Amino acid sequence: MITLLRHVHRLYSVLIILVFSILFYPFYYYASRKPERYLLLNRFRKLNSHICSFLIGVYYRFDFEVPLEKGKTYIYCANHTSNLDIMILCILAKGRFHFMGKQELLENPVLKIFFKTIDVPVNRDSKISAFRAFKKVGDNLEQGMSLIIFPEGKIDNHYPPKLVHFKNGPFRLAIEKNIAIVPVSMTDVWKKMWDDGVKYGTRPGLCHIYVHKPISTKELNIDDSDLLKDRIFELINNKLVHR
Protein backbone atom coordinates (compact mmCIF):
# COMPACT_ATOMS: atom_id res chain seq x y z
CA MET A 1 0.00 0.00 0.00
CA ILE A 2 2.83 2.43 0.90
CA THR A 3 4.53 1.72 -2.41
CA LEU A 4 1.30 2.35 -4.30
CA LEU A 5 0.76 5.66 -2.49
CA ARG A 6 4.31 6.75 -3.29
CA HIS A 7 3.75 6.13 -7.01
CA VAL A 8 0.39 7.90 -6.93
CA HIS A 9 2.10 10.87 -5.28
CA ARG A 10 4.78 10.84 -7.99
CA LEU A 11 2.17 11.00 -10.76
CA TYR A 12 0.42 13.82 -8.94
CA SER A 13 3.75 15.68 -8.52
CA VAL A 14 4.60 15.32 -12.21
CA LEU A 15 1.15 16.61 -13.14
CA ILE A 16 1.49 19.65 -10.85
CA ILE A 17 4.93 20.52 -12.24
CA LEU A 18 3.78 20.17 -15.85
CA VAL A 19 0.58 22.17 -15.34
CA PHE A 20 2.39 25.08 -13.69
CA SER A 21 5.20 24.96 -16.24
CA ILE A 22 2.55 25.48 -18.91
CA LEU A 23 0.85 28.25 -16.93
CA PHE A 24 4.16 30.04 -16.35
CA TYR A 25 5.45 29.52 -19.89
CA PRO A 26 4.21 32.88 -21.30
CA PHE A 27 5.92 34.68 -18.41
CA TYR A 28 9.11 32.63 -18.87
CA TYR A 29 9.08 33.36 -22.58
CA TYR A 30 8.69 37.11 -22.10
CA ALA A 31 11.41 37.32 -19.43
CA SER A 32 13.86 35.11 -21.35
CA ARG A 33 13.88 37.21 -24.53
CA LYS A 34 16.38 39.80 -23.21
CA PRO A 35 19.25 39.41 -20.71
CA GLU A 36 18.13 42.53 -18.87
CA ARG A 37 14.95 40.63 -17.92
CA TYR A 38 16.80 37.65 -16.40
CA LEU A 39 16.22 38.90 -12.87
CA LEU A 40 12.49 38.78 -13.61
CA LEU A 41 12.90 35.30 -15.11
CA ASN A 42 14.51 34.09 -11.89
CA ARG A 43 11.68 35.58 -9.87
CA PHE A 44 9.17 33.68 -11.97
CA ARG A 45 10.93 30.33 -11.59
CA LYS A 46 11.43 30.98 -7.87
CA LEU A 47 7.69 31.64 -7.51
CA ASN A 48 6.85 28.55 -9.53
CA SER A 49 9.17 26.46 -7.35
CA HIS A 50 7.43 27.71 -4.21
CA ILE A 51 3.97 26.96 -5.62
CA CYS A 52 4.81 23.48 -6.91
CA SER A 53 6.60 22.50 -3.70
CA PHE A 54 3.63 23.65 -1.62
CA LEU A 55 1.09 21.79 -3.75
CA ILE A 56 3.00 18.50 -3.72
CA GLY A 57 3.52 18.82 0.03
CA VAL A 58 7.31 19.12 0.07
CA TYR A 59 8.74 21.80 2.34
CA TYR A 60 12.29 23.01 2.94
CA ARG A 61 14.18 24.03 6.04
CA PHE A 62 17.30 26.03 5.21
CA ASP A 63 19.92 26.07 7.97
CA PHE A 64 22.46 28.83 7.25
CA GLU A 65 25.86 28.66 8.89
CA VAL A 66 26.08 32.42 8.29
CA PRO A 67 23.71 34.77 6.43
CA LEU A 68 24.54 35.19 2.74
CA GLU A 69 25.32 38.72 1.58
CA LYS A 70 22.56 40.33 -0.44
CA GLY A 71 23.67 41.28 -3.94
CA LYS A 72 26.92 39.30 -3.82
CA THR A 73 27.89 36.94 -6.63
CA TYR A 74 28.39 33.33 -5.52
CA ILE A 75 28.95 29.89 -6.94
CA TYR A 76 26.41 27.61 -5.23
CA CYS A 77 27.85 24.09 -5.13
CA ALA A 78 25.44 21.32 -4.04
CA ASN A 79 25.16 17.54 -3.96
CA HIS A 80 22.64 16.12 -6.42
CA THR A 81 20.21 13.31 -5.55
CA SER A 82 16.79 14.44 -6.77
CA ASN A 83 14.87 16.31 -9.44
CA LEU A 84 13.69 18.50 -6.57
CA ASP A 85 17.20 19.94 -6.31
CA ILE A 86 16.62 22.46 -9.09
CA MET A 87 13.54 23.89 -7.36
CA ILE A 88 15.41 24.00 -4.05
CA LEU A 89 18.32 25.97 -5.49
CA CYS A 90 15.91 28.33 -7.29
CA ILE A 91 14.37 29.08 -3.89
CA LEU A 92 17.75 29.40 -2.17
CA ALA A 93 19.62 31.58 -4.67
CA LYS A 94 19.20 35.34 -4.65
CA GLY A 95 19.04 37.93 -7.42
CA ARG A 96 20.50 37.09 -10.82
CA PHE A 97 21.59 33.47 -11.04
CA HIS A 98 21.88 30.71 -13.59
CA PHE A 99 22.52 26.97 -13.77
CA MET A 100 25.14 24.96 -15.58
CA GLY A 101 23.93 21.47 -16.51
CA LYS A 102 24.26 18.57 -18.89
CA GLN A 103 23.40 19.13 -22.55
CA GLU A 104 20.56 16.59 -22.39
CA LEU A 105 18.50 19.15 -20.46
CA LEU A 106 17.96 20.94 -23.77
CA GLU A 107 15.51 18.13 -24.54
CA ASN A 108 13.63 18.46 -21.24
CA PRO A 109 10.17 19.96 -21.95
CA VAL A 110 10.19 21.91 -18.68
CA LEU A 111 13.80 23.10 -18.55
CA LYS A 112 14.75 23.66 -22.17
CA ILE A 113 13.50 27.26 -22.27
CA PHE A 114 16.07 28.07 -19.56
CA PHE A 115 18.95 26.12 -21.11
CA LYS A 116 18.36 27.87 -24.41
CA THR A 117 18.54 31.29 -22.75
CA ILE A 118 19.76 32.03 -19.22
CA ASP A 119 21.31 28.67 -18.25
CA VAL A 120 24.39 27.07 -19.80
CA PRO A 121 24.35 23.49 -21.17
CA VAL A 122 27.57 21.51 -21.46
CA ASN A 123 28.56 18.29 -23.20
CA ARG A 124 31.05 16.88 -20.74
CA ASP A 125 32.35 14.42 -23.33
CA SER A 126 33.52 17.26 -25.56
CA LYS A 127 36.48 19.41 -24.50
CA ILE A 128 35.42 22.12 -26.95
CA SER A 129 31.87 22.20 -25.56
CA ALA A 130 33.18 22.29 -21.98
CA PHE A 131 35.58 25.13 -22.82
CA ARG A 132 32.82 27.19 -24.44
CA ALA A 133 30.42 26.54 -21.58
CA PHE A 134 32.90 27.57 -18.89
CA LYS A 135 33.84 30.64 -20.94
CA LYS A 136 30.16 31.63 -21.05
CA VAL A 137 29.71 30.98 -17.33
CA GLY A 138 32.86 32.99 -16.57
CA ASP A 139 31.49 35.95 -18.53
CA ASN A 140 28.20 35.69 -16.63
CA LEU A 141 30.00 35.66 -13.28
CA GLU A 142 31.92 38.79 -14.25
CA GLN A 143 28.57 40.44 -14.95
CA GLY A 144 27.35 39.64 -11.44
CA MET A 145 25.27 36.56 -12.24
CA SER A 146 25.68 33.82 -9.60
CA LEU A 147 26.20 30.23 -10.73
CA ILE A 148 24.42 27.10 -9.48
CA ILE A 149 26.21 23.85 -10.22
CA PHE A 150 26.11 20.21 -9.15
CA PRO A 151 29.81 19.23 -9.29
CA GLU A 152 29.06 15.49 -9.35
CA GLY A 153 27.76 16.10 -12.87
CA LYS A 154 24.80 13.74 -12.50
CA ILE A 155 22.59 11.84 -10.05
CA ASP A 156 24.52 8.68 -9.28
CA ASN A 157 22.89 5.26 -9.58
CA HIS A 158 23.79 4.23 -6.03
CA TYR A 159 20.86 3.97 -3.59
CA PRO A 160 20.91 5.23 -0.87
CA PRO A 161 22.93 7.99 -2.54
CA LYS A 162 26.59 8.61 -1.80
CA LEU A 163 28.56 11.69 -2.76
CA VAL A 164 30.73 10.87 -5.77
CA HIS A 165 33.83 12.45 -7.32
CA PHE A 166 33.55 16.16 -8.15
CA LYS A 167 34.46 17.64 -11.51
CA ASN A 168 37.34 20.11 -11.31
CA GLY A 169 36.02 22.86 -13.61
CA PRO A 170 33.86 24.83 -11.15
CA PHE A 171 36.71 25.17 -8.67
CA ARG A 172 39.21 26.40 -11.23
CA LEU A 173 36.60 28.89 -12.39
CA ALA A 174 35.94 30.11 -8.85
CA ILE A 175 39.65 30.79 -8.37
CA GLU A 176 40.08 32.44 -11.79
CA LYS A 177 37.14 34.79 -11.22
CA ASN A 178 37.73 35.26 -7.47
CA ILE A 179 34.19 34.13 -6.61
CA ALA A 180 33.27 32.69 -3.22
CA ILE A 181 31.80 29.19 -3.20
CA VAL A 182 28.70 28.37 -1.14
CA PRO A 183 28.68 24.63 -0.34
CA VAL A 184 25.15 23.26 0.05
CA SER A 185 24.36 19.91 1.72
CA MET A 186 20.92 18.58 0.82
CA THR A 187 20.81 15.94 3.47
CA ASP A 188 17.51 14.10 3.05
CA VAL A 189 15.87 15.35 -0.13
CA TRP A 190 16.37 11.91 -1.69
CA LYS A 191 14.01 10.41 0.89
CA LYS A 192 11.17 12.45 -0.61
CA MET A 193 12.20 11.92 -4.24
CA TRP A 194 15.25 9.99 -5.35
CA ASP A 195 16.26 10.89 -8.90
CA ASP A 196 13.00 11.33 -10.83
CA GLY A 197 11.01 9.13 -8.45
CA VAL A 198 10.23 6.47 -11.06
CA LYS A 199 11.80 3.58 -9.14
CA TYR A 200 10.69 4.25 -5.56
CA GLY A 201 7.96 6.85 -5.96
CA THR A 202 7.83 10.09 -3.98
CA ARG A 203 6.33 11.36 -0.76
CA PRO A 204 5.55 14.67 0.93
CA GLY A 205 7.50 15.92 3.91
CA LEU A 206 10.17 18.27 5.21
CA CYS A 207 13.60 18.45 3.56
CA HIS A 208 16.65 19.76 5.40
CA ILE A 209 19.22 21.84 3.53
CA TYR A 210 22.42 23.02 5.22
CA VAL A 211 23.98 26.12 3.66
CA HIS A 212 27.64 26.33 4.63
CA LYS A 213 29.67 29.47 5.16
CA PRO A 214 30.94 30.84 1.83
CA ILE A 215 34.50 29.79 1.04
CA SER A 216 36.66 32.64 -0.24
CA THR A 217 39.00 31.99 -3.17
CA LYS A 218 40.77 35.33 -2.90
CA GLU A 219 44.10 33.97 -1.65
CA LEU A 220 44.14 30.90 -3.93
CA ASN A 221 45.77 30.25 -7.30
CA ILE A 222 44.93 27.73 -10.01
CA ASP A 223 47.28 25.14 -8.52
CA ASP A 224 45.05 25.09 -5.42
CA SER A 225 41.94 23.96 -7.34
CA ASP A 226 42.25 20.32 -6.30
CA LEU A 227 42.65 21.28 -2.65
CA LEU A 228 39.62 23.54 -2.91
CA LYS A 229 37.62 20.76 -4.57
CA ASP A 230 38.55 18.32 -1.80
CA ARG A 231 37.67 20.85 0.88
CA ILE A 232 34.22 21.49 -0.57
CA PHE A 233 33.65 17.75 -0.98
CA GLU A 234 34.44 17.12 2.70
CA LEU A 235 32.26 19.99 3.92
CA ILE A 236 29.24 18.75 1.96
CA ASN A 237 29.83 15.08 2.71
CA ASN A 238 30.30 15.54 6.47
CA LYS A 239 26.77 16.89 6.75
CA LEU A 240 25.42 14.02 4.68
CA VAL A 241 27.00 11.18 6.62
CA HIS A 242 26.21 12.67 10.02
CA ARG A 243 22.53 13.30 9.33
C-alpha positions as CSV (number, residue, x, y, z in Angstrom):
1,M,0.0,0.0,0.0
2,I,2.8,2.4,0.9
3,T,4.5,1.7,-2.4
4,L,1.3,2.4,-4.3
5,L,0.8,5.7,-2.5
6,R,4.3,6.7,-3.3
7,H,3.8,6.1,-7.0
8,V,0.4,7.9,-6.9
9,H,2.1,10.9,-5.3
10,R,4.8,10.8,-8.0
11,L,2.2,11.0,-10.8
12,Y,0.4,13.8,-8.9
13,S,3.7,15.7,-8.5
14,V,4.6,15.3,-12.2
15,L,1.1,16.6,-13.1
16,I,1.5,19.7,-10.9
17,I,4.9,20.5,-12.2
18,L,3.8,20.2,-15.9
19,V,0.6,22.2,-15.3
20,F,2.4,25.1,-13.7
21,S,5.2,25.0,-16.2
22,I,2.5,25.5,-18.9
23,L,0.8,28.3,-16.9
24,F,4.2,30.0,-16.4
25,Y,5.4,29.5,-19.9
26,P,4.2,32.9,-21.3
27,F,5.9,34.7,-18.4
28,Y,9.1,32.6,-18.9
29,Y,9.1,33.4,-22.6
30,Y,8.7,37.1,-22.1
31,A,11.4,37.3,-19.4
32,S,13.9,35.1,-21.3
33,R,13.9,37.2,-24.5
34,K,16.4,39.8,-23.2
35,P,19.2,39.4,-20.7
36,E,18.1,42.5,-18.9
37,R,15.0,40.6,-17.9
38,Y,16.8,37.6,-16.4
39,L,16.2,38.9,-12.9
40,L,12.5,38.8,-13.6
41,L,12.9,35.3,-15.1
42,N,14.5,34.1,-11.9
43,R,11.7,35.6,-9.9
44,F,9.2,33.7,-12.0
45,R,10.9,30.3,-11.6
46,K,11.4,31.0,-7.9
47,L,7.7,31.6,-7.5
48,N,6.8,28.6,-9.5
49,S,9.2,26.5,-7.4
50,H,7.4,27.7,-4.2
51,I,4.0,27.0,-5.6
52,C,4.8,23.5,-6.9
53,S,6.6,22.5,-3.7
54,F,3.6,23.6,-1.6
55,L,1.1,21.8,-3.7
56,I,3.0,18.5,-3.7
57,G,3.5,18.8,0.0
58,V,7.3,19.1,0.1
59,Y,8.7,21.8,2.3
60,Y,12.3,23.0,2.9
61,R,14.2,24.0,6.0
62,F,17.3,26.0,5.2
63,D,19.9,26.1,8.0
64,F,22.5,28.8,7.2
65,E,25.9,28.7,8.9
66,V,26.1,32.4,8.3
67,P,23.7,34.8,6.4
68,L,24.5,35.2,2.7
69,E,25.3,38.7,1.6
70,K,22.6,40.3,-0.4
71,G,23.7,41.3,-3.9
72,K,26.9,39.3,-3.8
73,T,27.9,36.9,-6.6
74,Y,28.4,33.3,-5.5
75,I,28.9,29.9,-6.9
76,Y,26.4,27.6,-5.2
77,C,27.9,24.1,-5.1
78,A,25.4,21.3,-4.0
79,N,25.2,17.5,-4.0
80,H,22.6,16.1,-6.4
81,T,20.2,13.3,-5.6
82,S,16.8,14.4,-6.8
83,N,14.9,16.3,-9.4
84,L,13.7,18.5,-6.6
85,D,17.2,19.9,-6.3
86,I,16.6,22.5,-9.1
87,M,13.5,23.9,-7.4
88,I,15.4,24.0,-4.0
89,L,18.3,26.0,-5.5
90,C,15.9,28.3,-7.3
91,I,14.4,29.1,-3.9
92,L,17.7,29.4,-2.2
93,A,19.6,31.6,-4.7
94,K,19.2,35.3,-4.6
95,G,19.0,37.9,-7.4
96,R,20.5,37.1,-10.8
97,F,21.6,33.5,-11.0
98,H,21.9,30.7,-13.6
99,F,22.5,27.0,-13.8
100,M,25.1,25.0,-15.6
101,G,23.9,21.5,-16.5
102,K,24.3,18.6,-18.9
103,Q,23.4,19.1,-22.5
104,E,20.6,16.6,-22.4
105,L,18.5,19.1,-20.5
106,L,18.0,20.9,-23.8
107,E,15.5,18.1,-24.5
108,N,13.6,18.5,-21.2
109,P,10.2,20.0,-22.0
110,V,10.2,21.9,-18.7
111,L,13.8,23.1,-18.5
112,K,14.8,23.7,-22.2
113,I,13.5,27.3,-22.3
114,F,16.1,28.1,-19.6
115,F,18.9,26.1,-21.1
116,K,18.4,27.9,-24.4
117,T,18.5,31.3,-22.8
118,I,19.8,32.0,-19.2
119,D,21.3,28.7,-18.2
120,V,24.4,27.1,-19.8
121,P,24.4,23.5,-21.2
122,V,27.6,21.5,-21.5
123,N,28.6,18.3,-23.2
124,R,31.1,16.9,-20.7
125,D,32.3,14.4,-23.3
126,S,33.5,17.3,-25.6
127,K,36.5,19.4,-24.5
128,I,35.4,22.1,-26.9
129,S,31.9,22.2,-25.6
130,A,33.2,22.3,-22.0
131,F,35.6,25.1,-22.8
132,R,32.8,27.2,-24.4
133,A,30.4,26.5,-21.6
134,F,32.9,27.6,-18.9
135,K,33.8,30.6,-20.9
136,K,30.2,31.6,-21.0
137,V,29.7,31.0,-17.3
138,G,32.9,33.0,-16.6
139,D,31.5,35.9,-18.5
140,N,28.2,35.7,-16.6
141,L,30.0,35.7,-13.3
142,E,31.9,38.8,-14.2
143,Q,28.6,40.4,-14.9
144,G,27.3,39.6,-11.4
145,M,25.3,36.6,-12.2
146,S,25.7,33.8,-9.6
147,L,26.2,30.2,-10.7
148,I,24.4,27.1,-9.5
149,I,26.2,23.8,-10.2
150,F,26.1,20.2,-9.1
151,P,29.8,19.2,-9.3
152,E,29.1,15.5,-9.3
153,G,27.8,16.1,-12.9
154,K,24.8,13.7,-12.5
155,I,22.6,11.8,-10.1
156,D,24.5,8.7,-9.3
157,N,22.9,5.3,-9.6
158,H,23.8,4.2,-6.0
159,Y,20.9,4.0,-3.6
160,P,20.9,5.2,-0.9
161,P,22.9,8.0,-2.5
162,K,26.6,8.6,-1.8
163,L,28.6,11.7,-2.8
164,V,30.7,10.9,-5.8
165,H,33.8,12.4,-7.3
166,F,33.5,16.2,-8.2
167,K,34.5,17.6,-11.5
168,N,37.3,20.1,-11.3
169,G,36.0,22.9,-13.6
170,P,33.9,24.8,-11.1
171,F,36.7,25.2,-8.7
172,R,39.2,26.4,-11.2
173,L,36.6,28.9,-12.4
174,A,35.9,30.1,-8.8
175,I,39.6,30.8,-8.4
176,E,40.1,32.4,-11.8
177,K,37.1,34.8,-11.2
178,N,37.7,35.3,-7.5
179,I,34.2,34.1,-6.6
180,A,33.3,32.7,-3.2
181,I,31.8,29.2,-3.2
182,V,28.7,28.4,-1.1
183,P,28.7,24.6,-0.3
184,V,25.1,23.3,0.1
185,S,24.4,19.9,1.7
186,M,20.9,18.6,0.8
187,T,20.8,15.9,3.5
188,D,17.5,14.1,3.1
189,V,15.9,15.4,-0.1
190,W,16.4,11.9,-1.7
191,K,14.0,10.4,0.9
192,K,11.2,12.4,-0.6
193,M,12.2,11.9,-4.2
194,W,15.3,10.0,-5.4
195,D,16.3,10.9,-8.9
196,D,13.0,11.3,-10.8
197,G,11.0,9.1,-8.4
198,V,10.2,6.5,-11.1
199,K,11.8,3.6,-9.1
200,Y,10.7,4.3,-5.6
201,G,8.0,6.9,-6.0
202,T,7.8,10.1,-4.0
203,R,6.3,11.4,-0.8
204,P,5.6,14.7,0.9
205,G,7.5,15.9,3.9
206,L,10.2,18.3,5.2
207,C,13.6,18.4,3.6
208,H,16.7,19.8,5.4
209,I,19.2,21.8,3.5
210,Y,22.4,23.0,5.2
211,V,24.0,26.1,3.7
212,H,27.6,26.3,4.6
213,K,29.7,29.5,5.2
214,P,30.9,30.8,1.8
215,I,34.5,29.8,1.0
216,S,36.7,32.6,-0.2
217,T,39.0,32.0,-3.2
218,K,40.8,35.3,-2.9
219,E,44.1,34.0,-1.6
220,L,44.1,30.9,-3.9
221,N,45.8,30.2,-7.3
222,I,44.9,27.7,-10.0
223,D,47.3,25.1,-8.5
224,D,45.1,25.1,-5.4
225,S,41.9,24.0,-7.3
226,D,42.2,20.3,-6.3
227,L,42.6,21.3,-2.6
228,L,39.6,23.5,-2.9
229,K,37.6,20.8,-4.6
230,D,38.5,18.3,-1.8
231,R,37.7,20.8,0.9
232,I,34.2,21.5,-0.6
233,F,33.6,17.8,-1.0
234,E,34.4,17.1,2.7
235,L,32.3,20.0,3.9
236,I,29.2,18.8,2.0
237,N,29.8,15.1,2.7
238,N,30.3,15.5,6.5
239,K,26.8,16.9,6.7
240,L,25.4,14.0,4.7
241,V,27.0,11.2,6.6
242,H,26.2,12.7,10.0
243,R,22.5,13.3,9.3
